């Protein structure tokens, strides 16, 4: 069964809802959307949490589907439907809707006591842990890093994984998201959402820590490419071209994305 993408059953008031983050199908929607979308049934979500280091979230029920996101240890996943060994719901931290292996989840979503701060620990960066899971690689929840670029630089060399958003493998938007989470900053999942963060600056004013985003009209969830401005003339990003998180000259990256049909880059200051 497919996750709703463009559903004509949405009411007129709901046509602007993003299907990537709206827990609704024609047959079933979360109770919070009653009166907002049309569905045959509405039901309360069932709070659960991830109990493996990293688990893929897929856009359809089949486990062979390419991931549209991931969930990491300790994060909450609000389940609305279970079919066989797959659960359908919404990742509470970044709001992405999809299917996940039921074995990756356990009942309940208690408050975490600490957050993983290492990029090389057994559990990924930003994982939520409790008293029994605490290690020297964690800090009390609410204690954050100061500079997202410093965090992203620690991830240089991490493999590029489409759909990934962990220190074990990441895509471009996942890198931005991880670095912002580590600093206690808002961090949506996809490039077009990240293009709404902060405020716009022009290319001549862009400096270290600004986002540079190339958008593209297509049917993928990501809809663009996100990077950090590192310094004058260089960007820091997770790139499939390099196969990893890497530093690259802005001119080289910009030429490649222009050739691939992306729009001119925009800059956002957080």
HELIX and SHEET records of a PDB file:
HELIX    1   1 UNK A   12  UNK A   14  5                                   3    
HELIX    2   2 UNK A   31  UNK A   33  5                                   3    
HELIX    3   3 UNK A  102  UNK A  104  5                                   3    
HELIX    4   4 UNK A  131  UNK A  133  5                                   3    
HELIX    5   5 UNK A  148  UNK A  154  1                                   7    
HELIX    6   6 UNK A  172  UNK A  182  1                                  11    
HELIX    7   7 UNK A  191  UNK A  194  1                                   4    
HELIX    8   8 UNK A  203  UNK A  205  5                                   3    
HELIX    9   9 UNK A  250  UNK A  259  1                                  10    
SHEET    1   A 2 UNK A  29  UNK A  30  0                                        
SHEET    2   A 2 UNK A  42  UNK A  43  1                                        
SHEET    1   B 5 UNK A  97  UNK A 101  0                                        
SHEET    2   B 5 UNK A  86  UNK A  91 -1                                        
SHEET    3   B 5 UNK A  76  UNK A  83 -1                                        
SHEET    4   B 5 UNK A  46  UNK A  50 -1                                        
SHEET    5   B 5 UNK A 105  UNK A 107 -1                                        
SHEET    1   C 2 UNK A  54  UNK A  58  0                                        
SHEET    2   C 2 UNK A  67  UNK A  72 -1                                        
SHEET    1   D 3 UNK A 128  UNK A 129  0                                        
SHEET    2   D 3 UNK A 114  UNK A 116 -1                                        
SHEET    3   D 3 UNK A 138  UNK A 140 -1                                        
SHEET    1   E 2 UNK A 165  UNK A 166  0                                        
SHEET    2   E 2 UNK A 169  UNK A 170 -1                                        
SHEET    1   F 6 UNK A 199  UNK A 201  0                                        
SHEET    2   F 6 UNK A 266  UNK A 269 -1                                        
SHEET    3   F 6 UNK A 211  UNK A 215 -1                                        
SHEET    4   F 6 UNK A 224  UNK A 231 -1                                        
SHEET    5   F 6 UNK A 234  UNK A 239 -1                                        
SHEET    6   F 6 UNK A 244  UNK A 249 -1                                        
END                                                                             
